[in-house]
Amino acid sequence: MAPSSSPSCNSKKRKNSDFAAHDETAKRSKPAQESEGAAERRRSSCSTRISVLPERLQQAITLNELTELLHYAALGKTGGLKQPSWCRLHHQRKVKGVNVVVVEGLTQSHFYKHYLTLRHLRTNYSTRVTFTPSSDNLVSGIFSSELPEFDYSSVSQTDKETNALYKALKIHPVITKFGTERRGLTAYVLTQEEMIKKHYPVKGMPGFEEFISTDTADSVTDSSPLYGLDCEMCLTEKGYELARVSLVDSDGKCVLDDLVKPENRILNYLTKFSGITAAMLRPITITLRDVQAKLRMLLPRDAVLVGHSINNDLVALKLIHPHVIDTSLLYRRQFGQRFKLKVLAETVLKRQIQTEERKGHNPTEDALAALELAQYFIKTGPLRVVELHLKELWGFTIVEKSADSAPAPAPSNRFADILQTLGRSVAFLGKRSDVGLDLSNQQWHSSDKEILASFRKQTKCPFFSVLQFSSLSNQLQRFVPHQEQQHQRVCANLRDMCVVFAGPLPAAFSERDVRRLFRCCGPVRKIKMLNTTVRVHAEVEFELLEGALLALKAMNGLNVQGQSIKVNGHSKCSGVTPVQTADRLPPAKVNGLYSETETPAAKQLCSTEPELSEEMLRETFGHFGTVERIFIPAKPGKHIRHARIKLTDTFLVCVFWRSNRTLDQCGSTLTVK
């Protein structure tokens, strides 16, 4: 065989060499796909994921093991925590939040039954383990779980100061709106809903039918250019109209600064604020339409306009631009109040604008100030902006406790308390229940739809949240009683069908002998011996229905130690005739003698057999002793209903039966006369 395999190997080598060039060409033709695949693999390898230890894949996890994973996912190595004992959480530092969804009544059988329809669960949650909840409140167990080994001393002083600041600033309007993380400019661009609510010009909204829209893209990115915009107005017969417009680019360079001739007669030039005079506008021929055309030409498709209360500027320009940042809403105050641009420039930029020495405002200066305020906010981040200007702008100060004050109470080791101590928000959304969490952090709802809608509406998701859905459990509970009863009936019927009755067996037969005899038909679950002084019967219960059926066919009539045994099944087993003890009662004792008890099932299922004969009676009653004589009265045209049997010199037995049935099938009532 070795020589025959050699040519085939050489053939494969020649084929490989022939297609080498083709493979190389194919590889060169798909560099983009390979680079994308490699990038995707790198991203997946660096993302947060869970790997379960091989020896734990087939074991269900407990509540303690679940909370062990949640502790490490939310806290990492803070306080000396270690990896869970049953799994590994990779790249924990990239965890931005932990959401636990509890669906009451959902089991693994439901998941695999609807596996194809649960596409989101199949694709987004690759790690699945079995969890066996205890009878206790699962949600309360998560929040109230203890971390006795958590070391508060390992938390740095900087962290403690930051946590104190978090507590002081958690209701600050800037932090409430934008959070604490530094993000790109797209996080601060007003949404269409916000623009409508703040009365910005929006395409399609009433009152803005005559406004001109800029040529813009549908969306912007964090690298989109910023343009500062500011306008000055005069009061005319028709209201406020545009008199001057200024536009600066991202580098602070002025790209547009024009005076505009209002269309209607001017009533007040508002020189104190606008700096516009009649002499300045007398030679001007530029109209609003000209300015609109210039702006449409100057602004790129992904431009983001920045201004202070820029909605007034856009209304004066009769211009619709969907991507704007309003500095008066970045540096926001309580109760909807707004800072003046002059105050923000002086406090944040350390620059004087709109001074009294100058006559009116300079729109180019104001546009540049608004642009730089937005750039500073985006670069620094909302948390740092508030920290640096908390007292100057908002008038807040953090008062530190004096050293001689009362000592602070010992910190709690409850999981929820530790998270809140570290400045990480927690929340529970679900039905009203006893949860070990402050009421201020709980949201109670009556339906799962309300829970989901409330969670989606949150502008800032909590760091650690638990959502409890109970509608499925309530729905299943309505069907469980009926299904449980049906299941119990089916199990009882199946258990009866797996039972066979065998006998008579040799007197010395034990349970072990019966098991050894019947195990050839299948695994035996249980054996019950029905012993009497004369006969030995056995009730054999198989684990599988096939074992009982095989025993009925193969063991019935088997000769055991010179004695033929009968094997019958339960009446509910199709095609099987029940024996005398089908109701699982032992042979009855009648007048000192034992006989089989006639059961209702036997009465119903027994069929008409040939009439009783002397040989049949002798064989049947021979087990009770020596039969000396049998007398069967003969009455023409009538069925035989009784007989007299003399067993010994002492006993005379009269046998009565209701119809001409065999004694082996139905049994009869025996009395002694």
Secondary structure per residue as TSV (DSSP state, phi and psi in degrees):
chain	resnum	aa	ss	phi	psi
A	1	M	-	360.0	-24.8
A	2	A	H	-62.9	-46.1
A	3	P	H	-61.4	-38.2
A	4	S	H	-68.1	-25.7
A	5	S	H	-80.7	-20.4
A	6	S	H	-66.0	-48.6
A	7	P	H	-59.2	-37.2
A	8	S	H	-64.6	-36.1
A	9	C	H	-66.4	-43.6
A	10	N	H	-62.9	-37.7
A	11	S	H	-61.5	-42.3
A	12	K	H	-64.8	-36.9
A	13	K	H	-65.1	-41.2
A	14	R	H	-65.4	-39.4
A	15	K	H	-64.6	-39.6
A	16	N	H	-64.4	-40.5
A	17	S	H	-69.2	-33.3
A	18	D	H	-67.4	-35.1
A	19	F	T	-97.8	8.1
A	20	A	H	-63.1	-45.6
A	21	A	H	-63.8	-40.6
A	22	H	H	-63.0	-40.9
A	23	D	H	-64.3	-40.2
A	24	E	H	-64.3	-39.5
A	25	T	H	-64.7	-40.6
A	26	A	H	-64.1	-37.6
A	27	K	H	-66.2	-39.5
A	28	R	H	-70.1	-27.4
A	29	S	H	-78.2	-9.2
A	30	K	-	-127.2	47.8
A	31	P	H	-69.9	-33.5
A	32	A	H	-65.5	-45.5
A	33	Q	H	-63.0	-41.1
A	34	E	H	-67.3	-40.1
A	35	S	H	-65.7	-39.0
A	36	E	H	-64.4	-42.7
A	37	G	H	-63.8	-40.6
A	38	A	H	-64.3	-40.9
A	39	A	H	-63.6	-40.5
A	40	E	H	-64.2	-39.4
A	41	R	H	-66.3	-37.9
A	42	R	H	-65.5	-40.7
A	43	R	H	-64.4	-42.4
A	44	S	H	-68.1	-34.4
A	45	S	H	-71.3	-25.9
A	46	C	H	-95.2	-6.3
A	47	S	S	-81.8	162.0
A	48	T	-	-68.4	130.4
A	49	R	E	-152.6	163.1
A	50	I	E	-116.7	134.8
A	51	S	E	-123.6	128.5
A	52	V	E	-94.2	138.9
A	53	L	-	-62.4	140.4
A	54	P	G	-55.8	-38.7
A	55	E	G	-72.8	-8.9
A	56	R	G	-105.8	1.8
A	57	L	T	-63.6	-36.4
A	58	Q	T	-96.8	7.9
A	59	Q	S	-110.4	140.5
A	60	A	-	-77.4	142.7
A	61	I	B	-90.9	154.3
A	62	T	-	-98.1	175.9
A	63	L	H	-63.0	-39.2
A	64	N	H	-63.2	-39.0
A	65	E	H	-71.1	-34.0
A	66	L	H	-64.9	-47.9
A	67	T	H	-65.4	-29.3
A	68	E	H	-61.3	-41.4
A	69	L	H	-68.8	-42.5
A	70	L	H	-64.6	-37.8
A	71	H	H	-60.2	-47.5
A	72	Y	H	-71.2	-35.5
A	73	A	H	-65.2	-37.8
A	74	A	H	-85.6	-31.2
A	75	L	H	-112.0	-20.5
A	76	G	T	65.4	-137.0
A	77	K	T	-91.1	9.4
A	78	T	G	-62.7	134.6
A	79	G	G	73.7	16.4
A	80	G	G	80.6	19.0
A	81	L	-	-70.4	154.0
A	82	K	-	-121.5	169.7
A	83	Q	-	-60.0	149.5
A	84	P	-	-58.2	152.0
A	85	S	S	-75.2	-21.3
A	86	W	S	-107.9	-6.6
A	87	C	E	-154.8	178.3
A	88	R	E	-128.6	131.5
A	89	L	E	-105.4	112.8
A	90	H	E	-91.0	141.3
A	91	H	-	57.7	51.2
A	92	Q	G	-63.5	-27.9
A	93	R	G	-64.1	-18.5
A	94	K	G	-88.5	2.7
A	95	V	-	-72.7	119.7
A	96	K	-	-96.1	-15.4
A	97	G	-	-179.8	160.1
A	98	V	E	-127.4	121.5
A	99	N	E	-117.7	123.7
A	100	V	E	-109.8	123.4
A	101	V	E	-111.6	120.0
A	102	V	E	-108.9	116.2
A	103	V	E	-108.5	104.4
A	104	E	T	-67.7	135.3
A	105	G	T	88.1	-10.1
A	106	L	-	-82.5	125.6
A	107	T	-	-117.8	173.8
A	108	Q	H	-64.7	-31.3
A	109	S	H	-64.0	-37.6
A	110	H	H	-64.2	-41.1
A	111	F	H	-62.9	-47.3
A	112	Y	H	-75.2	-25.7
A	113	K	H	-68.7	-36.5
A	114	H	T	-111.0	36.5
A	115	Y	T	-60.8	-42.9
A	116	L	T	-70.3	-30.2
A	117	T	T	-82.0	-20.8
A	118	L	-	-89.2	63.0
A	119	R	H	-66.1	-39.8
A	120	H	H	-63.3	-42.1
A	121	L	H	-67.4	-36.7
A	122	R	H	-68.9	-37.5
A	123	T	H	-89.5	-38.0
A	124	N	H	-90.5	-20.1
A	125	Y	-	-122.7	89.6
A	126	S	-	-80.2	-24.0
A	127	T	-	-98.8	119.2
A	128	R	-	-128.2	128.1
A	129	V	-	-129.2	158.5
A	130	T	-	-87.2	131.1
A	131	F	B	-121.5	127.9
A	132	T	-	-108.6	100.4
A	133	P	-	-72.4	153.0
A	134	S	-	-87.5	179.0
A	135	S	S	-75.1	-13.6
A	136	D	S	-74.5	170.2
A	137	N	-	-69.2	114.0
A	138	L	H	-65.5	-46.6
A	139	V	H	-63.3	-45.8
A	140	S	H	-63.2	-34.8
A	141	G	H	-64.8	-31.9
A	142	I	H	-70.3	-50.1
A	143	F	H	-70.0	-34.9
A	144	S	T	-90.5	0.9
A	145	S	-	-61.3	142.4
A	146	E	B	-95.4	147.6
A	147	L	-	-122.4	76.9
A	148	P	T	-63.0	-24.5
A	149	E	T	-95.3	9.1
A	150	F	-	-69.9	128.4
A	151	D	-	-104.6	104.8
A	152	Y	G	-69.6	-25.9
A	153	S	G	-67.4	-20.3
A	154	S	G	-76.2	-15.5
A	155	V	S	-73.5	124.1
A	156	S	-	-66.7	161.2
A	157	Q	H	-62.5	-35.7
A	158	T	H	-62.3	-40.9
A	159	D	H	-63.8	-40.3
A	160	K	H	-63.7	-41.8
A	161	E	H	-65.2	-42.2
A	162	T	H	-62.6	-41.0
A	163	N	H	-63.2	-39.7
A	164	A	H	-62.4	-39.0
A	165	L	H	-67.4	-39.3
A	166	Y	H	-57.1	-45.5
A	167	K	H	-63.3	-38.9
A	168	A	H	-72.2	-27.7
A	169	L	H	-106.4	2.7
A	170	K	T	-66.6	-17.9
A	171	I	T	-106.9	8.7
A	172	H	-	-66.6	137.5
A	173	P	H	-60.3	-35.9
A	174	V	H	-68.6	-45.0
A	175	I	H	-68.4	-38.8
A	176	T	H	-61.0	-37.6
A	177	K	H	-81.9	-47.5
A	178	F	H	-109.0	-5.7
A	179	G	-	79.2	-164.6
A	180	T	S	-111.0	-14.4
A	181	E	S	-82.4	146.1
A	182	R	-	-82.4	129.7
A	183	R	-	-134.5	174.6
A	184	G	-	-76.9	177.0
A	185	L	G	-65.0	-26.2
A	186	T	G	-63.7	-22.1
A	187	A	G	-71.3	-16.6
A	188	Y	G	-113.0	0.4
A	189	V	S	-73.6	132.5
A	190	L	-	-65.9	137.8
A	191	T	-	-78.4	165.8
A	192	Q	H	-62.5	-37.1
A	193	E	H	-63.7	-41.8
A	194	E	H	-66.0	-37.8
A	195	M	H	-65.4	-40.0
A	196	I	H	-66.3	-41.6
A	197	K	H	-66.1	-34.5
A	198	K	T	-92.7	9.3
A	199	H	T	65.8	41.7
A	200	Y	-	-83.6	152.4
A	201	P	-	-64.1	120.9
A	202	V	-	-129.4	133.5
A	203	K	T	-62.2	131.2
A	204	G	T	92.8	-11.4
A	205	M	S	-84.9	147.0
A	206	P	T	-63.7	141.3
A	207	G	T	98.3	-11.3
A	208	F	-	-120.6	29.2
A	209	E	T	-67.6	-33.0
A	210	E	T	-90.9	3.9
A	211	F	-	-78.9	149.9
A	212	I	E	-97.0	134.6
A	213	S	E	-96.2	140.5
A	214	T	-	-76.7	159.6
A	215	D	-	-85.6	95.5
A	216	T	-	-123.0	158.8
A	217	A	-	-78.3	164.2
A	218	D	S	-68.6	-29.4
A	219	S	-	-145.5	164.4
A	220	V	-	-123.5	167.3
A	221	T	-	-122.5	175.5
A	222	D	T	-67.8	-15.4
A	223	S	T	-99.2	6.4
A	224	S	-	-66.1	147.6
A	225	P	-	-75.3	146.1
A	226	L	E	-101.9	140.5
A	227	Y	E	-131.1	126.1
A	228	G	E	-84.7	137.2
A	229	L	E	-133.6	138.3
A	230	D	E	-152.2	144.5
A	231	C	E	-131.2	154.9
A	232	E	E	-121.2	143.4
A	233	M	E	-122.6	159.7
A	234	C	E	-120.9	158.1
A	235	L	E	-93.6	121.2
A	236	T	E	-118.2	-176.4
A	237	E	T	-62.4	-27.5
A	238	K	T	-96.7	4.6
A	239	G	E	113.7	-155.6
A	240	Y	E	-79.8	131.7
A	241	E	E	-130.3	155.5
A	242	L	E	-65.7	134.3
A	243	A	E	-124.0	-23.5
A	244	R	E	-156.6	144.1
A	245	V	E	-138.0	140.0
A	246	S	E	-133.5	142.4
A	247	L	E	-137.2	129.0
A	248	V	E	-121.7	147.6
A	249	D	-	-89.2	-174.0
A	250	S	T	-62.8	-26.1
A	251	D	T	-87.1	1.8
A	252	G	S	85.6	8.7
A	253	K	-	-85.3	133.1
A	254	C	E	-76.6	120.8
A	255	V	E	-107.4	-10.4
A	256	L	E	-156.9	128.7
A	257	D	E	-152.1	93.5
A	258	D	E	-126.7	144.0
A	259	L	E	-85.3	145.3
A	260	V	-	-126.3	134.4
A	261	K	-	-84.0	116.5
A	262	P	-	-63.3	151.2
A	263	E	S	-75.7	-28.2
A	264	N	S	-110.7	167.4
A	265	R	-	-65.8	133.4
A	266	I	E	-83.0	130.0
A	267	L	E	-97.5	-34.9
A	268	N	E	-149.8	125.8
A	269	Y	-	-78.8	-12.2
A	270	L	-	52.3	45.7
A	271	T	H	-59.8	-33.3
A	272	K	H	-59.4	-32.2
A	273	F	H	-105.2	-41.3
A	274	S	H	-88.8	-24.0
A	275	G	-	75.0	8.0
A	276	I	-	-90.1	137.2
A	277	T	-	-124.5	167.5
A	278	A	H	-64.6	-35.5
A	279	A	H	-66.2	-33.1
A	280	M	H	-69.9	-35.9
A	281	L	H	-91.2	-11.4
A	282	R	T	-59.9	-46.3
A	283	P	T	-85.1	-2.4
A	284	I	-	-76.1	135.0
A	285	T	-	-119.4	-3.8
A	286	I	-	-70.1	132.5
A	287	T	-	-108.4	174.5
A	288	L	H	-61.1	-38.9
A	289	R	H	-63.1	-37.3
A	290	D	H	-64.3	-42.6
A	291	V	H	-65.7	-41.4
A	292	Q	H	-59.9	-41.6
A	293	A	H	-65.0	-40.4
A	294	K	H	-63.8	-43.7
A	295	L	H	-64.3	-41.1
A	296	R	H	-61.1	-32.9
A	297	M	H	-79.6	-36.0
A	298	L	H	-79.1	-34.4
A	299	L	S	-81.3	126.7
A	300	P	-	-65.7	166.1
A	301	R	T	-64.5	-30.3
A	302	D	T	-104.1	23.0
A	303	A	-	-69.4	145.4
A	304	V	E	-116.7	118.2
A	305	L	E	-83.3	135.8
A	306	V	E	-120.7	135.6
A	307	G	E	-164.1	168.5
A	308	H	T	-100.8	113.1
A	309	S	T	53.8	54.0
A	310	I	H	-68.8	-11.9
A	311	N	H	-62.8	-35.2
A	312	N	H	-66.1	-37.6
A	313	D	H	-67.1	-42.4
A	314	L	H	-67.4	-35.0
A	315	V	H	-66.8	-41.2
A	316	A	H	-64.6	-35.5
A	317	L	H	-80.4	-11.0
A	318	K	T	50.6	50.8
A	319	L	E	-126.4	138.8
A	320	I	E	-111.0	119.6
A	321	H	-	-135.9	119.7
A	322	P	S	-78.3	-12.9
A	323	H	-	-115.8	101.0
A	324	V	E	-136.8	153.5
A	325	I	E	-125.3	125.6
A	326	D	E	-106.3	115.2
A	327	T	H	-67.7	-24.4
A	328	S	H	-69.8	-20.4
A	329	L	H	-97.5	-14.4
A	330	L	H	-73.3	-55.4
A	331	Y	S	-90.4	69.0
A	332	R	B	-84.9	158.1
A	333	R	-	-118.7	176.2
A	334	Q	G	-70.9	152.8
A	335	F	G	59.4	28.9
A	336	G	G	78.5	3.9
A	337	Q	-	-71.5	157.8
A	338	R	B	-131.3	146.4
A	339	F	-	-77.9	149.3
A	340	K	-	-75.7	150.3
A	341	L	H	-60.8	-36.1
A	342	K	H	-61.9	-41.3
A	343	V	H	-67.0	-43.5
A	344	L	H	-64.5	-42.7
A	345	A	H	-63.8	-40.2
A	346	E	H	-70.4	-39.3
A	347	T	H	-80.9	-44.9
A	348	V	T	-90.5	-48.0
A	349	L	S	-90.2	-9.2
A	350	K	-	55.5	46.2
A	351	R	-	-134.4	141.3
A	352	Q	-	-95.0	123.2
A	353	I	-	-131.8	162.6
A	354	Q	S	53.6	45.1
A	355	T	-	-74.4	161.6
A	356	E	T	-71.4	-23.6
A	357	E	T	-66.4	-29.1
A	358	R	S	-88.7	147.5
A	359	K	S	-88.2	100.1
A	360	G	S	83.1	-179.0
A	361	H	-	-91.0	151.7
A	362	N	-	-101.9	110.2
A	363	P	H	-62.5	-32.1
A	364	T	H	-66.3	-41.4
A	365	E	H	-65.4	-42.0
A	366	D	H	-67.8	-40.4
A	367	A	H	-63.0	-40.8
A	368	L	H	-66.2	-39.7
A	369	A	H	-63.5	-44.0
A	370	A	H	-63.2	-41.5
A	371	L	H	-61.3	-46.8
A	372	E	H	-68.8	-33.9
A	373	L	H	-62.8	-42.3
A	374	A	H	-66.5	-43.3
A	375	Q	H	-62.7	-39.8
A	376	Y	H	-65.7	-42.8
A	377	F	H	-63.4	-43.9
A	378	I	H	-66.8	-42.1
A	379	K	H	-71.2	-38.9
A	380	T	H	-83.1	-35.3
A	381	G	-	94.3	149.0
A	382	P	H	-62.9	-39.0
A	383	L	H	-64.6	-46.1
A	384	R	H	-68.7	-34.6
A	385	V	H	-62.0	-44.0
A	386	V	H	-67.3	-40.9
A	387	E	H	-60.4	-42.8
A	388	L	H	-75.4	-29.5
A	389	H	H	-123.9	25.1
A	390	L	H	-62.0	-45.9
A	391	K	H	-79.2	-40.3
A	392	E	H	-68.4	-41.8
A	393	L	H	-92.6	-47.4
A	394	W	H	-102.2	-9.1
A	395	G	-	73.1	22.8
A	396	F	-	-101.3	148.3
A	397	T	-	-137.6	146.3
A	398	I	-	-96.7	116.2
A	399	V	-	-91.2	122.1
A	400	E	-	-87.5	145.7
A	401	K	-	-72.0	142.3
A	402	S	-	-75.2	160.3
A	403	A	T	-69.2	-28.5
A	404	D	T	-88.4	8.4
A	405	S	S	-75.9	167.8
A	406	A	-	-61.1	142.2
A	407	P	-	-64.0	144.6
A	408	A	-	-70.4	147.0
A	409	P	-	-65.3	157.9
A	410	A	-	-61.5	135.8
A	411	P	-	-66.3	147.5
A	412	S	-	-79.5	148.5
A	413	N	-	-102.5	10.1
A	414	R	B	-70.3	143.4
A	415	F	H	-57.9	-46.9
A	416	A	H	-64.0	-39.2
A	417	D	H	-67.3	-37.5
A	418	I	H	-65.0	-43.4
A	419	L	H	-60.2	-45.0
A	420	Q	H	-68.8	-33.7
A	421	T	H	-63.9	-35.1
A	422	L	T	-84.7	7.2
A	423	G	T	79.5	21.8
A	424	R	-	-107.9	123.7
A	425	S	-	-72.5	146.9
A	426	V	E	-129.0	154.4
A	427	A	E	-157.6	151.1
A	428	F	E	-128.5	130.2
A	429	L	E	-125.3	121.7
A	430	G	E	173.2	-163.4
A	431	K	S	-75.9	162.4
A	432	R	S	-66.2	123.6
A	433	S	-	-156.4	170.4
A	434	D	-	-85.3	95.1
A	435	V	-	-113.1	134.6
A	436	G	S	-75.2	66.6
A	437	L	S	-151.8	149.5
A	438	D	-	-58.4	144.4
A	439	L	G	-62.5	-28.1
A	440	S	G	-66.6	-18.8
A	441	N	G	-103.0	11.4
A	442	Q	E	-115.0	141.7
A	443	Q	E	-126.5	115.7
A	444	W	E	-99.5	135.0
A	445	H	-	-137.4	156.9
A	446	S	S	-92.5	-14.6
A	447	S	S	-142.1	160.4
A	448	D	H	-66.3	-33.7
A	449	K	H	-63.4	-39.5
A	450	E	H	-66.5	-38.1
A	451	I	H	-62.6	-47.8
A	452	L	H	-65.4	-42.2
A	453	A	H	-65.1	-40.0
A	454	S	H	-65.1	-39.4
A	455	F	H	-67.7	-38.4
A	456	R	H	-71.2	-27.8
A	457	K	H	-77.1	-13.7
A	458	Q	-	-65.9	126.6
A	459	T	S	-70.8	-30.7
A	460	K	S	-131.7	115.3
A	461	C	-	-73.9	140.7
A	462	P	-	-65.5	156.2
A	463	F	S	-65.8	-42.3
A	464	F	E	-128.5	119.0
A	465	S	E	-135.0	149.4
A	466	V	E	-126.2	123.6
A	467	L	E	-110.5	126.7
A	468	Q	E	-116.0	114.9
A	469	F	E	-103.6	126.8
A	470	S	-	-121.3	-2.2
A	471	S	H	-62.8	-39.0
A	472	L	H	-62.4	-42.4
A	473	S	H	-63.7	-41.9
A	474	N	H	-65.0	-38.4
A	475	Q	H	-67.8	-40.0
A	476	L	H	-67.8	-34.6
A	477	Q	H	-64.5	-28.0
A	478	R	H	-69.7	-26.2
A	479	F	H	-101.7	-13.0
A	480	V	H	-64.3	-46.1
A	481	P	H	-55.6	-47.8
A	482	H	H	-64.0	-45.5
A	483	Q	H	-65.9	-35.8
A	484	E	H	-67.0	-43.0
A	485	Q	H	-63.7	-42.6
A	486	Q	H	-63.5	-40.2
A	487	H	H	-64.0	-40.3
A	488	Q	H	-65.4	-40.0
A	489	R	H	-64.1	-42.7
A	490	V	H	-63.3	-43.4
A	491	C	H	-64.4	-39.3
A	492	A	H	-65.3	-42.5
A	493	N	H	-64.8	-40.8
A	494	L	H	-65.5	-37.7
A	495	R	H	-64.9	-39.8
A	496	D	H	-65.6	-37.1
A	497	M	H	-71.1	-19.4
A	498	C	T	-88.0	6.0
A	499	V	E	-106.5	135.7
A	500	V	E	-125.8	154.0
A	501	F	E	-116.1	129.6
A	502	A	E	-124.8	142.1
A	503	G	E	162.4	171.3
A	504	P	-	-75.9	144.6
A	505	L	-	-103.8	160.8
A	506	P	-	-55.8	146.9
A	507	A	T	-60.6	-30.2
A	508	A	T	-87.5	4.6
A	509	F	-	-70.8	132.8
A	510	S	-	-109.5	176.1
A	511	E	H	-62.0	-36.7
A	512	R	H	-65.0	-40.0
A	513	D	H	-65.2	-39.2
A	514	V	H	-65.4	-43.1
A	515	R	H	-62.0	-41.7
A	516	R	H	-65.3	-32.3
A	517	L	H	-73.4	-40.9
A	518	F	H	-97.7	-7.5
A	519	R	T	-70.2	-13.8
A	520	C	T	-67.9	-19.4
A	521	C	T	-88.0	-18.5
A	522	G	S	155.6	171.3
A	523	P	-	-63.1	131.7
A	524	V	E	-98.6	126.7
A	525	R	E	-85.1	-45.3
A	526	K	E	-154.3	149.1
A	527	I	E	-131.7	133.6
A	528	K	E	-124.3	121.6
A	529	M	E	-85.8	132.0
A	530	L	E	-111.0	82.3
A	531	N	E	-89.7	139.3
A	532	T	-	-130.9	176.4
A	533	T	S	-71.1	-20.2
A	534	V	S	-111.5	-47.5
A	535	R	-	-115.5	159.1
A	536	V	E	-126.7	118.7
A	537	H	E	-117.8	163.5
A	538	A	E	-139.6	140.8
A	539	E	E	-105.4	115.5
A	540	V	E	-111.5	122.8
A	541	E	E	-109.7	119.8
A	542	F	E	-91.1	156.3
A	543	E	S	-75.2	-30.0
A	544	L	S	-119.8	146.9
A	545	L	H	-63.4	-33.9
A	546	E	H	-60.1	-33.9
A	547	G	H	-64.1	-40.9
A	548	A	H	-66.9	-42.6
A	549	L	H	-64.7	-39.5
A	550	L	H	-66.2	-38.0
A	551	A	H	-65.1	-37.3
A	552	L	H	-63.2	-37.6
A	553	K	H	-84.4	-37.8
A	554	A	H	-93.6	-28.9
A	555	M	T	-99.9	-16.4
A	556	N	T	-67.8	125.4
A	557	G	T	85.6	6.4
A	558	L	-	-68.2	141.0
A	559	N	E	-90.4	117.4
A	560	V	E	-118.8	111.4
A	561	Q	T	53.0	45.8
A	562	G	T	78.0	10.5
A	563	Q	E	-128.7	129.9
A	564	S	E	-81.7	131.9
A	565	I	-	-109.6	152.5
A	566	K	E	-109.2	139.5
A	567	V	E	-123.8	119.4
A	568	N	E	-128.8	156.2
A	569	G	E	-108.5	-177.1
A	570	H	-	-72.8	156.9
A	571	S	T	-65.0	-22.0
A	572	K	T	-83.5	-6.0
A	573	C	S	-87.3	119.7
A	574	S	T	-60.0	131.9
A	575	G	T	80.9	10.3
A	576	V	-	-117.4	130.3
A	577	T	-	-90.0	128.4
A	578	P	-	-72.4	153.3
A	579	V	-	-91.7	-178.8
A	580	Q	T	-62.2	-31.6
A	581	T	T	-101.4	37.8
A	582	A	T	-66.8	-24.1
A	583	D	T	-89.2	15.1
A	584	R	S	64.7	31.8
A	585	L	-	-102.3	141.9
A	586	P	-	-70.1	165.3
A	587	P	-	-55.9	139.3
A	588	A	E	-83.7	150.2
A	589	K	E	-100.5	119.5
A	590	V	E	-122.6	114.9
A	591	N	T	52.9	41.2
A	592	G	T	87.7	-8.1
A	593	L	E	-114.6	157.8
A	594	Y	E	-102.0	140.0
A	595	S	E	-148.6	161.3
A	596	E	-	-76.5	140.5
A	597	T	-	-88.2	134.5
A	598	E	-	-79.3	128.5
A	599	T	-	-103.7	158.0
A	600	P	H	-60.0	-36.7
A	601	A	H	-64.5	-37.5
A	602	A	H	-67.5	-36.9
A	603	K	H	-63.5	-36.9
A	604	Q	H	-76.2	-36.5
A	605	L	H	-95.0	-14.8
A	606	C	-	-69.1	139.2
A	607	S	-	-108.2	168.8
A	608	T	-	-68.0	128.4
A	609	E	-	-120.2	170.2
A	610	P	-	-59.7	155.6
A	611	E	-	-63.7	153.3
A	612	L	-	-67.5	142.5
A	613	S	-	-120.9	167.9
A	614	E	H	-62.9	-37.7
A	615	E	H	-63.9	-39.6
A	616	M	H	-67.0	-41.0
A	617	L	H	-66.6	-39.9
A	618	R	H	-64.7	-41.6
A	619	E	H	-66.2	-38.2
A	620	T	H	-70.6	-45.0
A	621	F	H	-92.1	3.5
A	622	G	G	-67.7	-20.3
A	623	H	G	-70.9	-18.1
A	624	F	G	-90.7	-6.7
A	625	G	S	145.3	-171.9
A	626	T	-	-78.1	124.1
A	627	V	-	-87.8	115.6
A	628	E	-	-87.3	-40.2
A	629	R	E	-155.3	145.4
A	630	I	E	-128.1	130.5
A	631	F	E	-121.7	118.8
A	632	I	-	-115.6	111.2
A	633	P	-	-68.3	136.4
A	634	A	-	-108.7	121.3
A	635	K	-	-125.5	117.3
A	636	P	T	-60.3	134.7
A	637	G	T	82.0	0.0
A	638	K	S	-124.0	150.3
A	639	H	-	-75.5	148.0
A	640	I	-	-72.8	124.3
A	641	R	-	-115.4	-9.6
A	642	H	E	-157.8	165.7
A	643	A	E	-154.0	157.8
A	644	R	E	-114.0	131.1
A	645	I	E	-128.7	126.5
A	646	K	E	-103.3	115.3
A	647	L	-	-86.7	-50.3
A	648	T	S	-138.4	-173.9
A	649	D	S	-67.5	-16.2
A	650	T	S	-96.0	-39.6
A	651	F	-	-105.6	140.0
A	652	L	E	-128.7	121.9
A	653	V	E	-112.3	132.5
A	654	C	E	-107.5	128.9
A	655	V	E	-110.0	129.3
A	656	F	E	-120.9	140.0
A	657	W	-	-143.7	160.3
A	658	R	S	-86.5	-26.4
A	659	S	S	-151.9	177.5
A	660	N	S	-81.7	76.2
A	661	R	-	-114.3	156.5
A	662	T	-	-76.7	147.5
A	663	L	H	-68.2	-31.0
A	664	D	H	-68.0	-27.3
A	665	Q	H	-87.4	-43.5
A	666	C	H	-112.0	-32.5
A	667	G	-	82.1	157.3
A	668	S	-	-137.9	162.1
A	669	T	E	-85.2	123.1
A	670	L	E	-103.0	134.5
A	671	T	E	-134.3	157.2
A	672	V	E	-109.9	127.7
A	673	K	-	-104.0	360.0
